Amino acid sequence: MVKGITKDYPDVELNHILADNVAMQLVRNPKQFDVMVTDNLFGDILSDVATMLTGSLGMPISVGLGAPDPITGKRKAFYEPVHGSAPDIAGKGIANPIAMIASVAIALRYFFGMIKLATKIENAISAVLSDGLRIGNIAQVNRKTVGTKEMSAAMLAKLKA
């Protein structure tokens, strides 16, 4: 562990850990991690492990960042659901849209600087979940389970409210 790796961030700790140990540590004690920086291969594997700790592959997002552009300082990036495109359930109306919509919010926030709109989207997601609406992969007893279109429509209604 290296604490205070730069004068600008004296409280930031840096740990180098082998990917197989990170996978074990995620299962053993996930709260020890705030941010992980990995290459694409290990990031993909470890994000899948971390995602299943939340109970659903349909909720978390992933961000792949490139090097900063020398002129603008912005990074080329892609924002996506951890689960990918889920072709096995395409057209069935059961895909969880939350991660895709949250990915858009994160892109708006960090790439486009549209903080207010990103926050509104994130609040809409939270409000729908607080209202008890669930889609199949996060279904719960005593919660209303809906399909993709109804979940998306509910989030849009909250966004417009």
Backbone as JSON Lines, residues from 0, in Angstrom:
{"i":0,"aa":"M","n":[0.85,-1.18,0.0],"ca":[0.0,0.0,0.0],"c":[0.89,1.24,0.0]}
{"i":1,"aa":"V","n":[0.52,2.18,-0.84],"ca":[1.19,3.48,-0.87],"c":[0.14,4.52,-0.54]}
{"i":2,"aa":"K","n":[0.34,5.26,0.52],"ca":[-0.61,6.31,0.89],"c":[-0.05,7.65,0.47]}
{"i":3,"aa":"G","n":[-0.94,8.53,0.01],"ca":[-0.51,9.86,-0.4],"c":[0.37,9.82,-1.64]}
{"i":4,"aa":"I","n":[-0.13,9.14,-2.68],"ca":[0.69,8.96,-3.88],"c":[0.98,10.25,-4.61]}
{"i":5,"aa":"T","n":[0.18,11.28,-4.37],"ca":[0.47,12.61,-4.93],"c":[0.15,13.65,-3.88]}
{"i":6,"aa":"K","n":[0.72,14.82,-4.01],"ca":[0.45,15.9,-3.05],"c":[-0.99,16.4,-3.17]}
{"i":7,"aa":"D","n":[-1.58,16.24,-4.38],"ca":[-2.97,16.68,-4.57],"c":[-3.98,15.76,-3.9]}
{"i":8,"aa":"Y","n":[-3.61,14.5,-3.69],"ca":[-4.52,13.51,-3.11],"c":[-3.82,12.74,-1.99]}
{"i":9,"aa":"P","n":[-3.53,13.4,-0.88],"ca":[-2.76,12.74,0.17],"c":[-3.49,11.57,0.84]}
{"i":10,"aa":"D","n":[-4.82,11.53,0.74],"ca":[-5.57,10.45,1.39],"c":[-5.82,9.25,0.48]}
{"i":11,"aa":"V","n":[-5.39,9.32,-0.77],"ca":[-5.6,8.21,-1.7],"c":[-4.56,7.13,-1.45]}
{"i":12,"aa":"E","n":[-5.04,5.9,-1.31],"ca":[-4.16,4.76,-1.12],"c":[-4.08,3.97,-2.42]}
{"i":13,"aa":"L","n":[-2.92,3.5,-2.77],"ca":[-2.71,2.7,-3.97],"c":[-2.22,1.32,-3.55]}
{"i":14,"aa":"N","n":[-2.91,0.3,-4.02],"ca":[-2.52,-1.08,-3.77],"c":[-2.4,-1.81,-5.09]}
{"i":15,"aa":"H","n":[-1.31,-2.5,-5.29],"ca":[-1.16,-3.38,-6.45],"c":[-1.49,-4.78,-5.98]}
{"i":16,"aa":"I","n":[-2.48,-5.4,-6.64],"ca":[-2.92,-6.74,-6.25],"c":[-3.08,-7.58,-7.51]}
{"i":17,"aa":"L","n":[-2.66,-8.82,-7.46],"ca":[-2.85,-9.73,-8.6],"c":[-4.33,-10.02,-8.79]}
{"i":18,"aa":"A","n":[-4.75,-10.17,-10.03],"ca":[-6.16,-10.31,-10.36],"c":[-6.83,-11.48,-9.66]}
{"i":19,"aa":"D","n":[-6.15,-12.62,-9.53],"ca":[-6.78,-13.77,-8.87],"c":[-7.03,-13.48,-7.39]}
{"i":20,"aa":"N","n":[-6.12,-12.73,-6.77],"ca":[-6.31,-12.35,-5.37],"c":[-7.46,-11.34,-5.25]}
{"i":21,"aa":"V","n":[-7.58,-10.43,-6.2],"ca":[-8.68,-9.47,-6.17],"c":[-10.02,-10.2,-6.23]}
{"i":22,"aa":"A","n":[-10.12,-11.21,-7.11],"ca":[-11.36,-11.98,-7.21],"c":[-11.71,-12.6,-5.85]}
{"i":23,"aa":"M","n":[-10.72,-13.19,-5.2],"ca":[-10.94,-13.78,-3.88],"c":[-11.33,-12.71,-2.87]}
{"i":24,"aa":"Q","n":[-10.62,-11.57,-2.89],"ca":[-10.91,-10.5,-1.94],"c":[-12.3,-9.9,-2.16]}
{"i":25,"aa":"L","n":[-12.74,-9.84,-3.42],"ca":[-14.09,-9.33,-3.7],"c":[-15.15,-10.19,-3.03]}
{"i":26,"aa":"V","n":[-14.96,-11.49,-3.09],"ca":[-15.92,-12.39,-2.47],"c":[-15.8,-12.34,-0.95]}
{"i":27,"aa":"R","n":[-14.59,-12.25,-0.46],"ca":[-14.32,-12.26,0.98],"c":[-14.72,-10.96,1.66]}
{"i":28,"aa":"N","n":[-14.35,-9.82,1.07],"ca":[-14.57,-8.53,1.72],"c":[-14.66,-7.42,0.66]}
{"i":29,"aa":"P","n":[-15.79,-7.32,-0.05],"ca":[-15.89,-6.36,-1.15],"c":[-15.8,-4.9,-0.73]}
{"i":30,"aa":"K","n":[-16.16,-4.59,0.49],"ca":[-16.18,-3.19,0.93],"c":[-14.78,-2.58,1.06]}
{"i":31,"aa":"Q","n":[-13.75,-3.39,0.95],"ca":[-12.39,-2.84,1.04],"c":[-12.0,-2.07,-0.21]}
{"i":32,"aa":"F","n":[-12.79,-2.22,-1.29],"ca":[-12.46,-1.57,-2.55],"c":[-13.38,-0.39,-2.81]}
{"i":33,"aa":"D","n":[-12.78,0.71,-3.25],"ca":[-13.55,1.87,-3.69],"c":[-13.52,1.94,-5.22]}
{"i":34,"aa":"V","n":[-12.33,1.89,-5.79],"ca":[-12.13,1.98,-7.23],"c":[-11.07,0.97,-7.62]}
{"i":35,"aa":"M","n":[-11.28,0.34,-8.77],"ca":[-10.27,-0.56,-9.3],"c":[-9.87,-0.07,-10.68]}
{"i":36,"aa":"V","n":[-8.6,-0.09,-10.95],"ca":[-8.09,0.26,-12.27],"c":[-7.39,-1.0,-12.79]}
{"i":37,"aa":"T","n":[-7.88,-1.5,-13.92],"ca":[-7.33,-2.73,-14.49],"c":[-7.22,-2.59,-15.99]}
{"i":38,"aa":"D","n":[-6.6,-3.57,-16.61],"ca":[-6.69,-3.62,-18.06],"c":[-8.05,-4.2,-18.42]}
{"i":39,"aa":"N","n":[-8.38,-4.23,-19.71],"ca":[-9.7,-4.62,-20.14],"c":[-10.04,-6.07,-19.78]}
{"i":40,"aa":"L","n":[-9.12,-7.0,-20.0],"ca":[-9.42,-8.41,-19.74],"c":[-9.73,-8.64,-18.27]}
{"i":41,"aa":"F","n":[-8.85,-8.21,-17.37],"ca":[-9.1,-8.43,-15.95],"c":[-10.28,-7.6,-15.46]}
{"i":42,"aa":"G","n":[-10.44,-6.41,-16.0],"ca":[-11.58,-5.58,-15.62],"c":[-12.9,-6.25,-15.95]}
{"i":43,"aa":"D","n":[-12.96,-6.88,-17.11],"ca":[-14.18,-7.58,-17.51],"c":[-14.48,-8.73,-16.56]}
{"i":44,"aa":"I","n":[-13.47,-9.51,-16.25],"ca":[-13.66,-10.66,-15.35],"c":[-14.04,-10.19,-13.95]}
{"i":45,"aa":"L","n":[-13.3,-9.24,-13.42],"ca":[-13.54,-8.79,-12.05],"c":[-14.86,-8.05,-11.91]}
{"i":46,"aa":"S","n":[-15.27,-7.32,-12.93],"ca":[-16.56,-6.64,-12.85],"c":[-17.71,-7.65,-12.83]}
{"i":47,"aa":"D","n":[-17.54,-8.78,-13.53],"ca":[-18.57,-9.82,-13.47],"c":[-18.64,-10.44,-12.07]}
{"i":48,"aa":"V","n":[-17.49,-10.66,-11.46],"ca":[-17.47,-11.19,-10.09],"c":[-18.14,-10.2,-9.14]}
{"i":49,"aa":"A","n":[-17.75,-8.93,-9.23],"ca":[-18.32,-7.91,-8.35],"c":[-19.81,-7.75,-8.57]}
{"i":50,"aa":"T","n":[-20.23,-7.85,-9.8],"ca":[-21.64,-7.7,-10.12],"c":[-22.5,-8.76,-9.46]}
{"i":51,"aa":"M","n":[-22.03,-9.97,-9.45],"ca":[-22.83,-11.04,-8.85],"c":[-22.93,-10.89,-7.34]}
{"i":52,"aa":"L","n":[-22.04,-10.14,-6.75],"ca":[-22.16,-9.85,-5.32],"c":[-23.38,-8.98,-5.05]}
{"i":53,"aa":"T","n":[-23.8,-8.2,-6.04],"ca":[-24.99,-7.37,-5.88],"c":[-26.25,-8.17,-6.1]}
{"i":54,"aa":"G","n":[-26.12,-9.37,-6.67],"ca":[-27.27,-10.23,-6.88],"c":[-27.84,-10.18,-8.28]}
{"i":55,"aa":"S","n":[-27.33,-9.32,-9.14],"ca":[-27.88,-9.22,-10.48],"c":[-26.85,-8.68,-11.46]}
{"i":56,"aa":"L","n":[-26.76,-9.33,-12.58],"ca":[-25.89,-8.84,-13.65],"c":[-26.53,-7.66,-14.39]}
{"i":57,"aa":"G","n":[-27.81,-7.38,-14.13],"ca":[-28.53,-6.35,-14.86],"c":[-28.49,-4.96,-14.27]}
{"i":58,"aa":"M","n":[-27.73,-4.75,-13.21],"ca":[-27.75,-3.45,-12.55],"c":[-26.48,-2.62,-12.74]}
{"i":59,"aa":"P","n":[-25.3,-3.15,-12.56],"ca":[-24.09,-2.32,-12.6],"c":[-23.66,-1.91,-14.01]}
{"i":60,"aa":"I","n":[-22.87,-0.85,-14.05],"ca":[-22.32,-0.37,-15.31],"c":[-20.81,-0.5,-15.3]}
{"i":61,"aa":"S","n":[-20.24,-0.32,-16.47],"ca":[-18.79,-0.38,-16.62],"c":[-18.36,0.79,-17.49]}
{"i":62,"aa":"V","n":[-17.19,1.32,-17.2],"ca":[-16.64,2.41,-18.0],"c":[-15.23,2.02,-18.43]}
{"i":63,"aa":"G","n":[-14.99,2.08,-19.72],"ca":[-13.65,1.86,-20.25],"c":[-13.08,3.19,-20.68]}
{"i":64,"aa":"L","n":[-11.95,3.58,-20.09],"ca":[-11.36,4.89,-20.37],"c":[-10.05,4.75,-21.14]}
{"i":65,"aa":"G","n":[-9.9,5.58,-22.16],"ca":[-8.65,5.67,-22.89],"c":[-7.78,6.77,-22.32]}
{"i":66,"aa":"A","n":[-6.64,6.97,-22.94],"ca":[-5.72,8.03,-22.5],"c":[-6.35,9.4,-22.8]}
{"i":67,"aa":"P","n":[-5.98,10.4,-22.02],"ca":[-6.5,11.75,-22.28],"c":[-6.05,12.27,-23.64]}
{"i":68,"aa":"D","n":[-6.96,12.94,-24.34],"ca":[-6.63,13.58,-25.6],"c":[-5.65,14.71,-25.31]}
{"i":69,"aa":"P","n":[-4.54,14.82,-26.05],"ca":[-3.54,15.85,-25.74],"c":[-4.06,17.28,-25.92]}
{"i":70,"aa":"I","n":[-5.08,17.47,-26.72],"ca":[-5.59,18.82,-26.96],"c":[-6.72,19.17,-26.01]}
{"i":71,"aa":"T","n":[-7.73,18.3,-25.94],"ca":[-8.92,18.61,-25.14],"c":[-8.8,18.13,-23.7]}
{"i":72,"aa":"G","n":[-7.95,17.14,-23.47],"ca":[-7.84,16.56,-22.13],"c":[-8.92,15.53,-21.84]}
{"i":73,"aa":"K","n":[-9.91,15.43,-22.74],"ca":[-10.98,14.43,-22.54],"c":[-10.46,13.05,-22.92]}
{"i":74,"aa":"R","n":[-11.02,12.06,-22.26],"ca":[-10.66,10.68,-22.54],"c":[-11.68,10.05,-23.48]}
{"i":75,"aa":"K","n":[-11.2,9.3,-24.45],"ca":[-12.13,8.47,-25.2],"c":[-12.64,7.43,-24.22]}
{"i":76,"aa":"A","n":[-13.92,7.14,-24.29],"ca":[-14.5,6.23,-23.31],"c":[-15.7,5.52,-23.89]}
{"i":77,"aa":"F","n":[-16.01,4.38,-23.3],"ca":[-17.29,3.75,-23.58],"c":[-17.94,3.41,-22.25]}
{"i":78,"aa":"Y","n":[-19.23,3.62,-22.21],"ca":[-20.04,3.42,-21.02],"c":[-21.04,2.35,-21.38]}
{"i":79,"aa":"E","n":[-21.09,1.29,-20.57],"ca":[-21.95,0.17,-20.94],"c":[-22.44,-0.58,-19.7]}
{"i":80,"aa":"P","n":[-23.53,-1.31,-19.87],"ca":[-23.92,-2.23,-18.8],"c":[-22.87,-3.33,-18.69]}
{"i":81,"aa":"V","n":[-22.65,-3.81,-17.5],"ca":[-21.69,-4.9,-17.32],"c":[-22.14,-6.14,-18.09]}
{"i":82,"aa":"H","n":[-23.44,-6.33,-18.19],"ca":[-23.96,-7.56,-18.78],"c":[-23.81,-7.66,-20.3]}
{"i":83,"aa":"G","n":[-23.46,-6.58,-20.97],"ca":[-23.35,-6.64,-22.43],"c":[-24.73,-6.62,-23.07]}
{"i":84,"aa":"S","n":[-24.83,-7.2,-24.25],"ca":[-26.07,-7.08,-25.04],"c":[-27.12,-8.14,-24.73]}
{"i":85,"aa":"A","n":[-26.79,-9.2,-24.03],"ca":[-27.72,-10.26,-23.63],"c":[-28.55,-10.79,-24.81]}
{"i":86,"aa":"P","n":[-27.91,-11.28,-25.87],"ca":[-28.66,-11.74,-27.03],"c":[-29.6,-12.91,-26.75]}
{"i":87,"aa":"D","n":[-29.34,-13.66,-25.69],"ca":[-30.2,-14.8,-25.36],"c":[-31.59,-14.4,-24.91]}
{"i":88,"aa":"I","n":[-31.76,-13.14,-24.49],"ca":[-33.1,-12.7,-24.07],"c":[-33.65,-11.57,-24.95]}
{"i":89,"aa":"A","n":[-32.98,-11.31,-26.06],"ca":[-33.42,-10.25,-26.97],"c":[-34.86,-10.48,-27.42]}
{"i":90,"aa":"G","n":[-35.65,-9.43,-27.4],"ca":[-37.03,-9.49,-27.89],"c":[-38.03,-10.14,-26.95]}
{"i":91,"aa":"K","n":[-37.6,-10.58,-25.79],"ca":[-38.5,-11.25,-24.85],"c":[-39.15,-10.31,-23.85]}
{"i":92,"aa":"G","n":[-38.69,-9.05,-23.82],"ca":[-39.28,-8.08,-22.9],"c":[-38.92,-8.31,-21.45]}
{"i":93,"aa":"I","n":[-37.8,-9.0,-21.21],"ca":[-37.41,-9.29,-19.82],"c":[-36.06,-8.7,-19.43]}
{"i":94,"aa":"A","n":[-35.39,-8.04,-20.39],"ca":[-34.08,-7.46,-20.09],"c":[-34.23,-6.28,-19.13]}
{"i":95,"aa":"N","n":[-33.33,-6.19,-18.2],"ca":[-33.35,-5.1,-17.23],"c":[-32.71,-3.87,-17.88]}
{"i":96,"aa":"P","n":[-33.46,-2.79,-18.07],"ca":[-32.91,-1.6,-18.73],"c":[-32.13,-0.67,-17.8]}
{"i":97,"aa":"I","n":[-32.09,-0.97,-16.52],"ca":[-31.51,-0.04,-15.55],"c":[-30.04,0.24,-15.85]}
{"i":98,"aa":"A","n":[-29.24,-0.79,-16.09],"ca":[-27.8,-0.57,-16.32],"c":[-27.56,0.25,-17.59]}
{"i":99,"aa":"M","n":[-28.35,0.02,-18.63],"ca":[-28.17,0.8,-19.85],"c":[-28.5,2.27,-19.61]}
{"i":100,"aa":"I","n":[-29.58,2.51,-18.92],"ca":[-29.98,3.89,-18.64],"c":[-28.98,4.56,-17.69]}
{"i":101,"aa":"A","n":[-28.5,3.82,-16.71],"ca":[-27.48,4.36,-15.8],"c":[-26.18,4.64,-16.54]}
{"i":102,"aa":"S","n":[-25.87,3.83,-17.55],"ca":[-24.66,4.07,-18.37],"c":[-24.76,5.4,-19.1]}
{"i":103,"aa":"V","n":[-25.94,5.71,-19.6],"ca":[-26.15,7.0,-20.27],"c":[-25.96,8.13,-19.26]}
{"i":104,"aa":"A","n":[-26.49,7.96,-18.05],"ca":[-26.34,9.0,-17.02],"c":[-24.86,9.24,-16.7]}
{"i":105,"aa":"I","n":[-24.1,8.18,-16.58],"ca":[-22.68,8.33,-16.27],"c":[-21.94,9.03,-17.42]}
{"i":106,"aa":"A","n":[-22.28,8.67,-18.65],"ca":[-21.66,9.34,-19.81],"c":[-22.01,10.82,-19.81]}
{"i":107,"aa":"L","n":[-23.28,11.14,-19.54],"ca":[-23.69,12.54,-19.48],"c":[-22.92,13.29,-18.4]}
{"i":108,"aa":"R","n":[-22.74,12.65,-17.27],"ca":[-22.05,13.29,-16.14],"c":[-20.56,13.5,-16.42]}
{"i":109,"aa":"Y","n":[-19.87,12.45,-16.8],"ca":[-18.41,12.52,-16.85],"c":[-17.83,12.9,-18.21]}
{"i":110,"aa":"F","n":[-18.52,12.6,-19.29],"ca":[-17.97,12.95,-20.61],"c":[-18.53,14.27,-21.11]}
{"i":111,"aa":"F","n":[-19.84,14.45,-20.95],"ca":[-20.48,15.64,-21.5],"c":[-20.64,16.77,-20.47]}
{"i":112,"aa":"G","n":[-20.4,16.48,-19.2],"ca":[-20.51,17.51,-18.16],"c":[-21.94,17.95,-17.89]}
{"i":113,"aa":"M","n":[-22.91,17.11,-18.24],"ca":[-24.32,17.45,-18.05],"c":[-24.79,16.89,-16.7]}
{"i":114,"aa":"I","n":[-24.31,17.51,-15.64],"ca":[-24.5,17.01,-14.28],"c":[-25.98,16.98,-13.88]}
{"i":115,"aa":"K","n":[-26.71,18.04,-14.17],"ca":[-28.12,18.1,-13.75],"c":[-28.94,17.0,-14.41]}
{"i":116,"aa":"L","n":[-28.77,16.81,-15.71],"ca":[-29.53,15.76,-16.4],"c":[-29.13,14.38,-15.89]}
{"i":117,"aa":"A","n":[-27.84,14.16,-15.7],"ca":[-27.37,12.87,-15.17],"c":[-28.0,12.59,-13.81]}
{"i":118,"aa":"T","n":[-28.03,13.6,-12.97],"ca":[-28.61,13.44,-11.64],"c":[-30.1,13.14,-11.72]}
{"i":119,"aa":"K","n":[-30.81,13.81,-12.64],"ca":[-32.24,13.55,-12.82],"c":[-32.48,12.09,-13.23]}
{"i":120,"aa":"I","n":[-31.65,11.58,-14.13],"ca":[-31.79,10.19,-14.57],"c":[-31.53,9.24,-13.41]}
{"i":121,"aa":"E","n":[-30.45,9.49,-12.68],"ca":[-30.12,8.63,-11.54],"c":[-31.22,8.68,-10.47]}
{"i":122,"aa":"N","n":[-31.79,9.85,-10.25],"ca":[-32.89,9.98,-9.29],"c":[-34.14,9.26,-9.77]}
{"i":123,"aa":"A","n":[-34.38,9.27,-11.08],"ca":[-35.53,8.54,-11.64],"c":[-35.38,7.04,-11.41]}
{"i":124,"aa":"I","n":[-34.18,6.52,-11.61],"ca":[-33.92,5.1,-11.35],"c":[-34.18,4.78,-9.89]}
{"i":125,"aa":"S","n":[-33.63,5.59,-9.0],"ca":[-33.81,5.37,-7.56],"c":[-35.28,5.45,-7.16]}
{"i":126,"aa":"A","n":[-36.0,6.41,-7.73],"ca":[-37.41,6.59,-7.38],"c":[-38.25,5.38,-7.78]}
{"i":127,"aa":"V","n":[-37.99,4.86,-8.98],"ca":[-38.76,3.69,-9.43],"c":[-38.48,2.49,-8.53]}
{"i":128,"aa":"L","n":[-37.23,2.31,-8.17],"ca":[-36.88,1.2,-7.28],"c":[-37.46,1.43,-5.88]}
{"i":129,"aa":"S","n":[-37.45,2.67,-5.42],"ca":[-38.04,2.99,-4.11],"c":[-39.55,2.76,-4.1]}
{"i":130,"aa":"D","n":[-40.17,2.95,-5.26],"ca":[-41.61,2.7,-5.38],"c":[-41.93,1.2,-5.35]}
{"i":131,"aa":"G","n":[-40.9,0.36,-5.41],"ca":[-41.12,-1.08,-5.32],"c":[-41.21,-1.8,-6.65]}
{"i":132,"aa":"L","n":[-41.01,-1.09,-7.75],"ca":[-41.07,-1.73,-9.07],"c":[-39.82,-2.56,-9.29]}
{"i":133,"aa":"R","n":[-40.01,-3.78,-9.8],"ca":[-38.89,-4.67,-10.06],"c":[-39.08,-5.34,-11.42]}
{"i":134,"aa":"I","n":[-37.95,-5.71,-12.02],"ca":[-37.96,-6.5,-13.25],"c":[-37.48,-7.9,-12.86]}
{"i":135,"aa":"G","n":[-37.73,-8.88,-13.68],"ca":[-37.52,-10.28,-13.32],"c":[-36.21,-10.62,-12.62]}
{"i":136,"aa":"N","n":[-35.11,-10.08,-13.09],"ca":[-33.83,-10.49,-12.51],"c":[-33.56,-9.87,-11.14]}
{"i":137,"aa":"I","n":[-34.39,-8.93,-10.71],"ca":[-34.27,-8.39,-9.35],"c":[-35.6,-8.49,-8.61]}
{"i":138,"aa":"A","n":[-36.46,-9.41,-9.07],"ca":[-37.79,-9.58,-8.47],"c":[-37.68,-9.9,-6.98]}
{"i":139,"aa":"Q","n":[-38.65,-9.4,-6.23],"ca":[-38.71,-9.64,-4.79],"c":[-40.15,-9.91,-4.38]}
{"i":140,"aa":"V","n":[-40.3,-10.63,-3.29],"ca":[-41.62,-10.85,-2.72],"c":[-42.19,-9.5,-2.31]}
{"i":141,"aa":"N","n":[-43.46,-9.31,-2.52],"ca":[-44.17,-8.07,-2.17],"c":[-43.74,-6.86,-2.99]}
{"i":142,"aa":"R","n":[-43.17,-7.09,-4.17],"ca":[-42.83,-6.02,-5.1],"c":[-43.47,-6.34,-6.44]}
{"i":143,"aa":"K","n":[-43.88,-5.32,-7.16],"ca":[-44.49,-5.53,-8.47],"c":[-43.41,-5.84,-9.5]}
{"i":144,"aa":"T","n":[-43.53,-6.99,-10.17],"ca":[-42.57,-7.39,-11.2],"c":[-43.14,-7.01,-12.56]}
{"i":145,"aa":"V","n":[-42.33,-6.31,-13.35],"ca":[-42.76,-5.81,-14.66],"c":[-41.75,-6.23,-15.72]}
{"i":146,"aa":"G","n":[-42.07,-5.93,-16.97],"ca":[-41.17,-6.2,-18.08],"c":[-40.34,-4.98,-18.44]}
{"i":147,"aa":"T","n":[-39.55,-5.13,-19.48],"ca":[-38.62,-4.08,-19.91],"c":[-39.35,-2.78,-20.24]}
{"i":148,"aa":"K","n":[-40.41,-2.86,-21.02],"ca":[-41.11,-1.64,-21.44],"c":[-41.73,-0.9,-20.27]}
{"i":149,"aa":"E","n":[-42.36,-1.64,-19.36],"ca":[-43.0,-0.99,-18.22],"c":[-41.96,-0.35,-17.29]}
{"i":150,"aa":"M","n":[-40.83,-1.03,-17.08],"ca":[-39.77,-0.46,-16.24],"c":[-39.21,0.81,-16.88]}
{"i":151,"aa":"S","n":[-38.97,0.75,-18.18],"ca":[-38.45,1.92,-18.89],"c":[-39.44,3.08,-18.84]}
{"i":152,"aa":"A","n":[-40.72,2.77,-19.06],"ca":[-41.76,3.8,-19.03],"c":[-41.87,4.43,-17.64]}
{"i":153,"aa":"A","n":[-41.75,3.63,-16.6],"ca":[-41.82,4.16,-15.24],"c":[-40.65,5.12,-14.97]}
{"i":154,"aa":"M","n":[-39.46,4.75,-15.44],"ca":[-38.31,5.64,-15.23],"c":[-38.49,6.92,-16.04]}
{"i":155,"aa":"L","n":[-39.01,6.83,-17.25],"ca":[-39.24,8.02,-18.06],"c":[-40.26,8.93,-17.4]}
{"i":156,"aa":"A","n":[-41.32,8.36,-16.83],"ca":[-42.32,9.16,-16.15],"c":[-41.71,9.89,-14.95]}
{"i":157,"aa":"K","n":[-40.84,9.23,-14.2],"ca":[-40.17,9.88,-13.07],"c":[-39.24,10.98,-13.56]}
{"i":158,"aa":"L","n":[-38.6,10.75,-14.69],"ca":[-37.68,11.73,-15.26],"c":[-38.44,13.0,-15.66]}
{"i":159,"aa":"K","n":[-39.64,12.81,-16.21],"ca":[-40.44,13.96,-16.66],"c":[-41.14,14.68,-15.52]}
{"i":160,"aa":"A","n":[-41.28,14.02,-14.38],"ca":[-42.02,14.61,-13.24],"c":[-41.27,15.78,-12.65]}
